[in-house]
Amino acid sequence: MGRISANGVGFKIPLQSVTSVGRGDDCALRLAYREVSANHAEIRWSGDHWELRDLESSNGTLINDEVVETGTWHPLEEGDWIAFGHFQIRYRLVDDGPPKGG
């Protein structure tokens, strides 16, 4: 089951087949940092791997310290680091298995 972990340690956050990320109340992964946009990014299961897309966020998204192009899906691999706007807090893909039931 796909999971990410804040700073690569501690509690593992399960990923849904589509996981919305942002400050907004409707986001599956709510990040309460002012640097994070209301609808910042999405992580989804493509059928054989996880991928991420920045949703025109104000402060950008990084994968392994590289800025990702807005609106384009970027593949993720187990061990990749992701940062959403607030670049001191990073998330690591600690399990790249498919979502539960998927």
Phi and psi restraints in degrees (range 20) as a CNS / XPLOR table:
assign (resid 1 and name C) (resid 2 and name N)
       (resid 2 and name CA) (resid 2 and name C) 1.0 -59.7 20.0 2
assign (resid 2 and name N) (resid 2 and name CA)
       (resid 2 and name C) (resid 3 and name N) 1.0 133.9 20.0 2
assign (resid 2 and name C) (resid 3 and name N)
       (resid 3 and name CA) (resid 3 and name C) 1.0 -147.4 20.0 2
assign (resid 3 and name N) (resid 3 and name CA)
       (resid 3 and name C) (resid 4 and name N) 1.0 146.0 20.0 2
assign (resid 3 and name C) (resid 4 and name N)
       (resid 4 and name CA) (resid 4 and name C) 1.0 -120.2 20.0 2
assign (resid 4 and name N) (resid 4 and name CA)
       (resid 4 and name C) (resid 5 and name N) 1.0 160.5 20.0 2
assign (resid 4 and name C) (resid 5 and name N)
       (resid 5 and name CA) (resid 5 and name C) 1.0 -138.3 20.0 2
assign (resid 5 and name N) (resid 5 and name CA)
       (resid 5 and name C) (resid 6 and name N) 1.0 132.4 20.0 2
assign (resid 5 and name C) (resid 6 and name N)
       (resid 6 and name CA) (resid 6 and name C) 1.0 -62.9 20.0 2
assign (resid 6 and name N) (resid 6 and name CA)
       (resid 6 and name C) (resid 7 and name N) 1.0 125.9 20.0 2
assign (resid 6 and name C) (resid 7 and name N)
       (resid 7 and name CA) (resid 7 and name C) 1.0 53.8 20.0 2
assign (resid 7 and name N) (resid 7 and name CA)
       (resid 7 and name C) (resid 8 and name N) 1.0 20.1 20.0 2
assign (resid 7 and name C) (resid 8 and name N)
       (resid 8 and name CA) (resid 8 and name C) 1.0 76.7 20.0 2
assign (resid 8 and name N) (resid 8 and name CA)
       (resid 8 and name C) (resid 9 and name N) 1.0 7.5 20.0 2
assign (resid 8 and name C) (resid 9 and name N)
       (resid 9 and name CA) (resid 9 and name C) 1.0 -134.8 20.0 2
assign (resid 9 and name N) (resid 9 and name CA)
       (resid 9 and name C) (resid 10 and name N) 1.0 164.6 20.0 2
assign (resid 9 and name C) (resid 10 and name N)
       (resid 10 and name CA) (resid 10 and name C) 1.0 76.4 20.0 2
assign (resid 10 and name N) (resid 10 and name CA)
       (resid 10 and name C) (resid 11 and name N) 1.0 -147.9 20.0 2
assign (resid 10 and name C) (resid 11 and name N)
       (resid 11 and name CA) (resid 11 and name C) 1.0 -57.1 20.0 2
assign (resid 11 and name N) (resid 11 and name CA)
       (resid 11 and name C) (resid 12 and name N) 1.0 131.5 20.0 2
assign (resid 11 and name C) (resid 12 and name N)
       (resid 12 and name CA) (resid 12 and name C) 1.0 -97.8 20.0 2
assign (resid 12 and name N) (resid 12 and name CA)
       (resid 12 and name C) (resid 13 and name N) 1.0 125.7 20.0 2
assign (resid 12 and name C) (resid 13 and name N)
       (resid 13 and name CA) (resid 13 and name C) 1.0 -94.6 20.0 2
assign (resid 13 and name N) (resid 13 and name CA)
       (resid 13 and name C) (resid 14 and name N) 1.0 117.7 20.0 2
assign (resid 13 and name C) (resid 14 and name N)
       (resid 14 and name CA) (resid 14 and name C) 1.0 -70.7 20.0 2
assign (resid 14 and name N) (resid 14 and name CA)
       (resid 14 and name C) (resid 15 and name N) 1.0 143.6 20.0 2
assign (resid 14 and name C) (resid 15 and name N)
       (resid 15 and name CA) (resid 15 and name C) 1.0 -97.7 20.0 2
assign (resid 15 and name N) (resid 15 and name CA)
       (resid 15 and name C) (resid 16 and name N) 1.0 138.4 20.0 2
assign (resid 15 and name C) (resid 16 and name N)
       (resid 16 and name CA) (resid 16 and name C) 1.0 -85.3 20.0 2
assign (resid 16 and name N) (resid 16 and name CA)
       (resid 16 and name C) (resid 17 and name N) 1.0 170.6 20.0 2
assign (resid 16 and name C) (resid 17 and name N)
       (resid 17 and name CA) (resid 17 and name C) 1.0 -57.2 20.0 2
assign (resid 17 and name N) (resid 17 and name CA)
       (resid 17 and name C) (resid 18 and name N) 1.0 -33.3 20.0 2
assign (resid 17 and name C) (resid 18 and name N)
       (resid 18 and name CA) (resid 18 and name C) 1.0 -133.0 20.0 2
assign (resid 18 and name N) (resid 18 and name CA)
       (resid 18 and name C) (resid 19 and name N) 1.0 120.2 20.0 2
assign (resid 18 and name C) (resid 19 and name N)
       (resid 19 and name CA) (resid 19 and name C) 1.0 -116.4 20.0 2
assign (resid 19 and name N) (resid 19 and name CA)
       (resid 19 and name C) (resid 20 and name N) 1.0 113.9 20.0 2
assign (resid 19 and name C) (resid 20 and name N)
       (resid 20 and name CA) (resid 20 and name C) 1.0 -83.1 20.0 2
assign (resid 20 and name N) (resid 20 and name CA)
       (resid 20 and name C) (resid 21 and name N) 1.0 142.1 20.0 2
assign (resid 20 and name C) (resid 21 and name N)
       (resid 21 and name CA) (resid 21 and name C) 1.0 -125.9 20.0 2
assign (resid 21 and name N) (resid 21 and name CA)
       (resid 21 and name C) (resid 22 and name N) 1.0 131.3 20.0 2
assign (resid 21 and name C) (resid 22 and name N)
       (resid 22 and name CA) (resid 22 and name C) 1.0 164.5 20.0 2
assign (resid 22 and name N) (resid 22 and name CA)
       (resid 22 and name C) (resid 23 and name N) 1.0 -173.3 20.0 2
assign (resid 22 and name C) (resid 23 and name N)
       (resid 23 and name CA) (resid 23 and name C) 1.0 -82.4 20.0 2
assign (resid 23 and name N) (resid 23 and name CA)
       (resid 23 and name C) (resid 24 and name N) 1.0 -19.3 20.0 2
assign (resid 23 and name C) (resid 24 and name N)
       (resid 24 and name CA) (resid 24 and name C) 1.0 -63.8 20.0 2
assign (resid 24 and name N) (resid 24 and name CA)
       (resid 24 and name C) (resid 25 and name N) 1.0 149.7 20.0 2
assign (resid 24 and name C) (resid 25 and name N)
       (resid 25 and name CA) (resid 25 and name C) 1.0 -61.2 20.0 2
assign (resid 25 and name N) (resid 25 and name CA)
       (resid 25 and name C) (resid 26 and name N) 1.0 -26.8 20.0 2
assign (resid 25 and name C) (resid 26 and name N)
       (resid 26 and name CA) (resid 26 and name C) 1.0 -89.3 20.0 2
assign (resid 26 and name N) (resid 26 and name CA)
       (resid 26 and name C) (resid 27 and name N) 1.0 1.6 20.0 2
assign (resid 26 and name C) (resid 27 and name N)
       (resid 27 and name CA) (resid 27 and name C) 1.0 -78.2 20.0 2
assign (resid 27 and name N) (resid 27 and name CA)
       (resid 27 and name C) (resid 28 and name N) 1.0 138.0 20.0 2
assign (resid 27 and name C) (resid 28 and name N)
       (resid 28 and name CA) (resid 28 and name C) 1.0 -67.3 20.0 2
assign (resid 28 and name N) (resid 28 and name CA)
       (resid 28 and name C) (resid 29 and name N) 1.0 -38.6 20.0 2
assign (resid 28 and name C) (resid 29 and name N)
       (resid 29 and name CA) (resid 29 and name C) 1.0 -112.2 20.0 2
assign (resid 29 and name N) (resid 29 and name CA)
       (resid 29 and name C) (resid 30 and name N) 1.0 98.9 20.0 2
assign (resid 29 and name C) (resid 30 and name N)
       (resid 30 and name CA) (resid 30 and name C) 1.0 -89.5 20.0 2
assign (resid 30 and name N) (resid 30 and name CA)
       (resid 30 and name C) (resid 31 and name N) 1.0 123.9 20.0 2
assign (resid 30 and name C) (resid 31 and name N)
       (resid 31 and name CA) (resid 31 and name C) 1.0 -117.8 20.0 2
assign (resid 31 and name N) (resid 31 and name CA)
       (resid 31 and name C) (resid 32 and name N) 1.0 111.3 20.0 2
assign (resid 31 and name C) (resid 32 and name N)
       (resid 32 and name CA) (resid 32 and name C) 1.0 -89.1 20.0 2
assign (resid 32 and name N) (resid 32 and name CA)
       (resid 32 and name C) (resid 33 and name N) 1.0 57.8 20.0 2
assign (resid 32 and name C) (resid 33 and name N)
       (resid 33 and name CA) (resid 33 and name C) 1.0 -120.4 20.0 2
assign (resid 33 and name N) (resid 33 and name CA)
       (resid 33 and name C) (resid 34 and name N) 1.0 137.4 20.0 2
assign (resid 33 and name C) (resid 34 and name N)
       (resid 34 and name CA) (resid 34 and name C) 1.0 -65.0 20.0 2
assign (resid 34 and name N) (resid 34 and name CA)
       (resid 34 and name C) (resid 35 and name N) 1.0 -19.9 20.0 2
assign (resid 34 and name C) (resid 35 and name N)
       (resid 35 and name CA) (resid 35 and name C) 1.0 -75.9 20.0 2
assign (resid 35 and name N) (resid 35 and name CA)
       (resid 35 and name C) (resid 36 and name N) 1.0 -13.1 20.0 2
assign (resid 35 and name C) (resid 36 and name N)
       (resid 36 and name CA) (resid 36 and name C) 1.0 -95.0 20.0 2
assign (resid 36 and name N) (resid 36 and name CA)
       (resid 36 and name C) (resid 37 and name N) 1.0 130.1 20.0 2
assign (resid 36 and name C) (resid 37 and name N)
       (resid 37 and name CA) (resid 37 and name C) 1.0 -71.3 20.0 2
assign (resid 37 and name N) (resid 37 and name CA)
       (resid 37 and name C) (resid 38 and name N) 1.0 160.2 20.0 2
assign (resid 37 and name C) (resid 38 and name N)
       (resid 38 and name CA) (resid 38 and name C) 1.0 -57.5 20.0 2
assign (resid 38 and name N) (resid 38 and name CA)
       (resid 38 and name C) (resid 39 and name N) 1.0 -44.9 20.0 2
assign (resid 38 and name C) (resid 39 and name N)
       (resid 39 and name CA) (resid 39 and name C) 1.0 -123.0 20.0 2
assign (resid 39 and name N) (resid 39 and name CA)
       (resid 39 and name C) (resid 40 and name N) 1.0 87.3 20.0 2
assign (resid 39 and name C) (resid 40 and name N)
       (resid 40 and name CA) (resid 40 and name C) 1.0 -84.8 20.0 2
assign (resid 40 and name N) (resid 40 and name CA)
       (resid 40 and name C) (resid 41 and name N) 1.0 -49.2 20.0 2
assign (resid 40 and name C) (resid 41 and name N)
       (resid 41 and name CA) (resid 41 and name C) 1.0 -157.9 20.0 2
assign (resid 41 and name N) (resid 41 and name CA)
       (resid 41 and name C) (resid 42 and name N) 1.0 170.7 20.0 2
assign (resid 41 and name C) (resid 42 and name N)
       (resid 42 and name CA) (resid 42 and name C) 1.0 -132.8 20.0 2
assign (resid 42 and name N) (resid 42 and name CA)
       (resid 42 and name C) (resid 43 and name N) 1.0 144.7 20.0 2
assign (resid 42 and name C) (resid 43 and name N)
       (resid 43 and name CA) (resid 43 and name C) 1.0 -120.1 20.0 2
assign (resid 43 and name N) (resid 43 and name CA)
       (resid 43 and name C) (resid 44 and name N) 1.0 132.0 20.0 2
assign (resid 43 and name C) (resid 44 and name N)
       (resid 44 and name CA) (resid 44 and name C) 1.0 -138.6 20.0 2
assign (resid 44 and name N) (resid 44 and name CA)
       (resid 44 and name C) (resid 45 and name N) 1.0 157.5 20.0 2
assign (resid 44 and name C) (resid 45 and name N)
       (resid 45 and name CA) (resid 45 and name C) 1.0 -89.9 20.0 2
assign (resid 45 and name N) (resid 45 and name CA)
       (resid 45 and name C) (resid 46 and name N) 1.0 123.2 20.0 2
assign (resid 45 and name C) (resid 46 and name N)
       (resid 46 and name CA) (resid 46 and name C) 1.0 -89.1 20.0 2
assign (resid 46 and name N) (resid 46 and name CA)
       (resid 46 and name C) (resid 47 and name N) 1.0 -6.5 20.0 2
assign (resid 46 and name C) (resid 47 and name N)
       (resid 47 and name CA) (resid 47 and name C) 1.0 117.1 20.0 2
assign (resid 47 and name N) (resid 47 and name CA)
       (resid 47 and name C) (resid 48 and name N) 1.0 -26.8 20.0 2
assign (resid 47 and name C) (resid 48 and name N)
       (resid 48 and name CA) (resid 48 and name C) 1.0 -143.4 20.0 2
assign (resid 48 and name N) (resid 48 and name CA)
       (resid 48 and name C) (resid 49 and name N) 1.0 -2.7 20.0 2
assign (resid 48 and name C) (resid 49 and name N)
       (resid 49 and name CA) (resid 49 and name C) 1.0 -162.0 20.0 2
assign (resid 49 and name N) (resid 49 and name CA)
       (resid 49 and name C) (resid 50 and name N) 1.0 166.1 20.0 2
assign (resid 49 and name C) (resid 50 and name N)
       (resid 50 and name CA) (resid 50 and name C) 1.0 -89.1 20.0 2
assign (resid 50 and name N) (resid 50 and name CA)
       (resid 50 and name C) (resid 51 and name N) 1.0 148.6 20.0 2
assign (resid 50 and name C) (resid 51 and name N)
       (resid 51 and name CA) (resid 51 and name C) 1.0 -145.0 20.0 2
assign (resid 51 and name N) (resid 51 and name CA)
       (resid 51 and name C) (resid 52 and name N) 1.0 157.6 20.0 2
assign (resid 51 and name C) (resid 52 and name N)
       (resid 52 and name CA) (resid 52 and name C) 1.0 -128.1 20.0 2
assign (resid 52 and name N) (resid 52 and name CA)
       (resid 52 and name C) (resid 53 and name N) 1.0 145.6 20.0 2
assign (resid 52 and name C) (resid 53 and name N)
       (resid 53 and name CA) (resid 53 and name C) 1.0 -137.0 20.0 2
assign (resid 53 and name N) (resid 53 and name CA)
       (resid 53 and name C) (resid 54 and name N) 1.0 128.2 20.0 2
assign (resid 53 and name C) (resid 54 and name N)
       (resid 54 and name CA) (resid 54 and name C) 1.0 -79.3 20.0 2
assign (resid 54 and name N) (resid 54 and name CA)
       (resid 54 and name C) (resid 55 and name N) 1.0 134.2 20.0 2
assign (resid 54 and name C) (resid 55 and name N)
       (resid 55 and name CA) (resid 55 and name C) 1.0 -100.2 20.0 2
assign (resid 55 and name N) (resid 55 and name CA)
       (resid 55 and name C) (resid 56 and name N) 1.0 52.2 20.0 2
assign (resid 55 and name C) (resid 56 and name N)
       (resid 56 and name CA) (resid 56 and name C) 1.0 58.3 20.0 2
assign (resid 56 and name N) (resid 56 and name CA)
       (resid 56 and name C) (resid 57 and name N) 1.0 42.4 20.0 2
assign (resid 56 and name C) (resid 57 and name N)
       (resid 57 and name CA) (resid 57 and name C) 1.0 -66.1 20.0 2
assign (resid 57 and name N) (resid 57 and name CA)
       (resid 57 and name C) (resid 58 and name N) 1.0 157.2 20.0 2
assign (resid 57 and name C) (resid 58 and name N)
       (resid 58 and name CA) (resid 58 and name C) 1.0 -70.0 20.0 2
assign (resid 58 and name N) (resid 58 and name CA)
       (resid 58 and name C) (resid 59 and name N) 1.0 -36.0 20.0 2
assign (resid 58 and name C) (resid 59 and name N)
       (resid 59 and name CA) (resid 59 and name C) 1.0 -115.2 20.0 2
assign (resid 59 and name N) (resid 59 and name CA)
       (resid 59 and name C) (resid 60 and name N) 1.0 10.0 20.0 2
assign (resid 59 and name C) (resid 60 and name N)
       (resid 60 and name CA) (resid 60 and name C) 1.0 78.6 20.0 2
assign (resid 60 and name N) (resid 60 and name CA)
       (resid 60 and name C) (resid 61 and name N) 1.0 172.0 20.0 2
assign (resid 60 and name C) (resid 61 and name N)
       (resid 61 and name CA) (resid 61 and name C) 1.0 -135.6 20.0 2
assign (resid 61 and name N) (resid 61 and name CA)
       (resid 61 and name C) (resid 62 and name N) 1.0 140.9 20.0 2
assign (resid 61 and name C) (resid 62 and name N)
       (resid 62 and name CA) (resid 62 and name C) 1.0 -118.5 20.0 2
assign (resid 62 and name N) (resid 62 and name CA)
       (resid 62 and name C) (resid 63 and name N) 1.0 144.3 20.0 2
assign (resid 62 and name C) (resid 63 and name N)
       (resid 63 and name CA) (resid 63 and name C) 1.0 -121.9 20.0 2
assign (resid 63 and name N) (resid 63 and name CA)
       (resid 63 and name C) (resid 64 and name N) 1.0 121.0 20.0 2
assign (resid 63 and name C) (resid 64 and name N)
       (resid 64 and name CA) (resid 64 and name C) 1.0 50.8 20.0 2
assign (resid 64 and name N) (resid 64 and name CA)
       (resid 64 and name C) (resid 65 and name N) 1.0 45.9 20.0 2
assign (resid 64 and name C) (resid 65 and name N)
       (resid 65 and name CA) (resid 65 and name C) 1.0 67.0 20.0 2
assign (resid 65 and name N) (resid 65 and name CA)
       (resid 65 and name C) (resid 66 and name N) 1.0 12.9 20.0 2
assign (resid 65 and name C) (resid 66 and name N)
       (resid 66 and name CA) (resid 66 and name C) 1.0 -108.3 20.0 2
assign (resid 66 and name N) (resid 66 and name CA)
       (resid 66 and name C) (resid 67 and name N) 1.0 130.6 20.0 2
assign (resid 66 and name C) (resid 67 and name N)
       (resid 67 and name CA) (resid 67 and name C) 1.0 -66.8 20.0 2
assign (resid 67 and name N) (resid 67 and name CA)
       (resid 67 and name C) (resid 68 and name N) 1.0 132.2 20.0 2
assign (resid 67 and name C) (resid 68 and name N)
       (resid 68 and name CA) (resid 68 and name C) 1.0 -92.7 20.0 2
assign (resid 68 and name N) (resid 68 and name CA)
       (resid 68 and name C) (resid 69 and name N) 1.0 147.1 20.0 2
assign (resid 68 and name C) (resid 69 and name N)
       (resid 69 and name CA) (resid 69 and name C) 1.0 -70.2 20.0 2
assign (resid 69 and name N) (resid 69 and name CA)
       (resid 69 and name C) (resid 70 and name N) 1.0 132.8 20.0 2
assign (resid 69 and name C) (resid 70 and name N)
       (resid 70 and name CA) (resid 70 and name C) 1.0 -63.2 20.0 2
assign (resid 70 and name N) (resid 70 and name CA)
       (resid 70 and name C) (resid 71 and name N) 1.0 137.9 20.0 2
assign (resid 70 and name C) (resid 71 and name N)
       (resid 71 and name CA) (resid 71 and name C) 1.0 81.5 20.0 2
assign (resid 71 and name N) (resid 71 and name CA)
       (resid 71 and name C) (resid 72 and name N) 1.0 -5.7 20.0 2
assign (resid 71 and name C) (resid 72 and name N)
       (resid 72 and name CA) (resid 72 and name C) 1.0 -106.0 20.0 2
assign (resid 72 and name N) (resid 72 and name CA)
       (resid 72 and name C) (resid 73 and name N) 1.0 136.8 20.0 2
assign (resid 72 and name C) (resid 73 and name N)
       (resid 73 and name CA) (resid 73 and name C) 1.0 -76.8 20.0 2
assign (resid 73 and name N) (resid 73 and name CA)
       (resid 73 and name C) (resid 74 and name N) 1.0 132.5 20.0 2
assign (resid 73 and name C) (resid 74 and name N)
       (resid 74 and name CA) (resid 74 and name C) 1.0 -119.9 20.0 2
assign (resid 74 and name N) (resid 74 and name CA)
       (resid 74 and name C) (resid 75 and name N) 1.0 126.3 20.0 2
assign (resid 74 and name C) (resid 75 and name N)
       (resid 75 and name CA) (resid 75 and name C) 1.0 -66.1 20.0 2
assign (resid 75 and name N) (resid 75 and name CA)
       (resid 75 and name C) (resid 76 and name N) 1.0 147.3 20.0 2
assign (resid 75 and name C) (resid 76 and name N)
       (resid 76 and name CA) (resid 76 and name C) 1.0 -117.5 20.0 2
assign (resid 76 and name N) (resid 76 and name CA)
       (resid 76 and name C) (resid 77 and name N) 1.0 146.2 20.0 2
assign (resid 76 and name C) (resid 77 and name N)
       (resid 77 and name CA) (resid 77 and name C) 1.0 -124.8 20.0 2
assign (resid 77 and name N) (resid 77 and name CA)
       (resid 77 and name C) (resid 78 and name N) 1.0 153.0 20.0 2
assign (resid 77 and name C) (resid 78 and name N)
       (resid 78 and name CA) (resid 78 and name C) 1.0 -54.0 20.0 2
assign (resid 78 and name N) (resid 78 and name CA)
       (resid 78 and name C) (resid 79 and name N) 1.0 132.4 20.0 2
assign (resid 78 and name C) (resid 79 and name N)
       (resid 79 and name CA) (resid 79 and name C) 1.0 98.9 20.0 2
assign (resid 79 and name N) (resid 79 and name CA)
       (resid 79 and name C) (resid 80 and name N) 1.0 -14.1 20.0 2
assign (resid 79 and name C) (resid 80 and name N)
       (resid 80 and name CA) (resid 80 and name C) 1.0 -64.7 20.0 2
assign (resid 80 and name N) (resid 80 and name CA)
       (resid 80 and name C) (resid 81 and name N) 1.0 145.5 20.0 2
assign (resid 80 and name C) (resid 81 and name N)
       (resid 81 and name CA) (resid 81 and name C) 1.0 -101.7 20.0 2
assign (resid 81 and name N) (resid 81 and name CA)
       (resid 81 and name C) (resid 82 and name N) 1.0 136.3 20.0 2
assign (resid 81 and name C) (resid 82 and name N)
       (resid 82 and name CA) (resid 82 and name C) 1.0 -126.1 20.0 2
assign (resid 82 and name N) (resid 82 and name CA)
       (resid 82 and name C) (resid 83 and name N) 1.0 138.1 20.0 2
assign (resid 82 and name C) (resid 83 and name N)
       (resid 83 and name CA) (resid 83 and name C) 1.0 -131.0 20.0 2
assign (resid 83 and name N) (resid 83 and name CA)
       (resid 83 and name C) (resid 84 and name N) 1.0 135.8 20.0 2
assign (resid 83 and name C) (resid 84 and name N)
       (resid 84 and name CA) (resid 84 and name C) 1.0 -114.5 20.0 2
assign (resid 84 and name N) (resid 84 and name CA)
       (resid 84 and name C) (resid 85 and name N) 1.0 98.6 20.0 2
assign (resid 84 and name C) (resid 85 and name N)
       (resid 85 and name CA) (resid 85 and name C) 1.0 66.4 20.0 2
assign (resid 85 and name N) (resid 85 and name CA)
       (resid 85 and name C) (resid 86 and name N) 1.0 -52.6 20.0 2
assign (resid 85 and name C) (resid 86 and name N)
       (resid 86 and name CA) (resid 86 and name C) 1.0 -94.1 20.0 2
assign (resid 86 and name N) (resid 86 and name CA)
       (resid 86 and name C) (resid 87 and name N) 1.0 92.1 20.0 2
assign (resid 86 and name C) (resid 87 and name N)
       (resid 87 and name CA) (resid 87 and name C) 1.0 -78.1 20.0 2
assign (resid 87 and name N) (resid 87 and name CA)
       (resid 87 and name C) (resid 88 and name N) 1.0 -5.7 20.0 2
assign (resid 87 and name C) (resid 88 and name N)
       (resid 88 and name CA) (resid 88 and name C) 1.0 -78.8 20.0 2
assign (resid 88 and name N) (resid 88 and name CA)
       (resid 88 and name C) (resid 89 and name N) 1.0 -23.6 20.0 2
assign (resid 88 and name C) (resid 89 and name N)
       (resid 89 and name CA) (resid 89 and name C) 1.0 -105.6 20.0 2
assign (resid 89 and name N) (resid 89 and name CA)
       (resid 89 and name C) (resid 90 and name N) 1.0 119.0 20.0 2
assign (resid 89 and name C) (resid 90 and name N)
       (resid 90 and name CA) (resid 90 and name C) 1.0 -120.1 20.0 2
assign (resid 90 and name N) (resid 90 and name CA)
       (resid 90 and name C) (resid 91 and name N) 1.0 156.3 20.0 2
assign (resid 90 and name C) (resid 91 and name N)
       (resid 91 and name CA) (resid 91 and name C) 1.0 -119.3 20.0 2
assign (resid 91 and name N) (resid 91 and name CA)
       (resid 91 and name C) (resid 92 and name N) 1.0 138.9 20.0 2
assign (resid 91 and name C) (resid 92 and name N)
       (resid 92 and name CA) (resid 92 and name C) 1.0 -112.5 20.0 2
assign (resid 92 and name N) (resid 92 and name CA)
       (resid 92 and name C) (resid 93 and name N) 1.0 134.1 20.0 2
assign (resid 92 and name C) (resid 93 and name N)
       (resid 93 and name CA) (resid 93 and name C) 1.0 -75.0 20.0 2
assign (resid 93 and name N) (resid 93 and name CA)
       (resid 93 and name C) (resid 94 and name N) 1.0 104.9 20.0 2
assign (resid 93 and name C) (resid 94 and name N)
       (resid 94 and name CA) (resid 94 and name C) 1.0 -98.1 20.0 2
assign (resid 94 and name N) (resid 94 and name CA)
       (resid 94 and name C) (resid 95 and name N) 1.0 -10.2 20.0 2
assign (resid 94 and name C) (resid 95 and name N)
       (resid 95 and name CA) (resid 95 and name C) 1.0 -148.9 20.0 2
assign (resid 95 and name N) (resid 95 and name CA)
       (resid 95 and name C) (resid 96 and name N) 1.0 119.6 20.0 2
assign (resid 95 and name C) (resid 96 and name N)
       (resid 96 and name CA) (resid 96 and name C) 1.0 -102.9 20.0 2
assign (resid 96 and name N) (resid 96 and name CA)
       (resid 96 and name C) (resid 97 and name N) 1.0 20.7 20.0 2
assign (resid 96 and name C) (resid 97 and name N)
       (resid 97 and name CA) (resid 97 and name C) 1.0 -72.2 20.0 2
assign (resid 97 and name N) (resid 97 and name CA)
       (resid 97 and name C) (resid 98 and name N) 1.0 166.0 20.0 2
assign (resid 97 and name C) (resid 98 and name N)
       (resid 98 and name CA) (resid 98 and name C) 1.0 -66.6 20.0 2
assign (resid 98 and name N) (resid 98 and name CA)
       (resid 98 and name C) (resid 99 and name N) 1.0 160.5 20.0 2
assign (resid 98 and name C) (resid 99 and name N)
       (resid 99 and name CA) (resid 99 and name C) 1.0 -66.0 20.0 2
assign (resid 99 and name N) (resid 99 and name CA)
       (resid 99 and name C) (resid 100 and name N) 1.0 158.7 20.0 2
assign (resid 99 and name C) (resid 100 and name N)
       (resid 100 and name CA) (resid 100 and name C) 1.0 -58.6 20.0 2
assign (resid 100 and name N) (resid 100 and name CA)
       (resid 100 and name C) (resid 101 and name N) 1.0 127.6 20.0 2
assign (resid 100 and name C) (resid 101 and name N)
       (resid 101 and name CA) (resid 101 and name C) 1.0 79.8 20.0 2
assign (resid 101 and name N) (resid 101 and name CA)
       (resid 101 and name C) (resid 102 and name N) 1.0 5.3 20.0 2
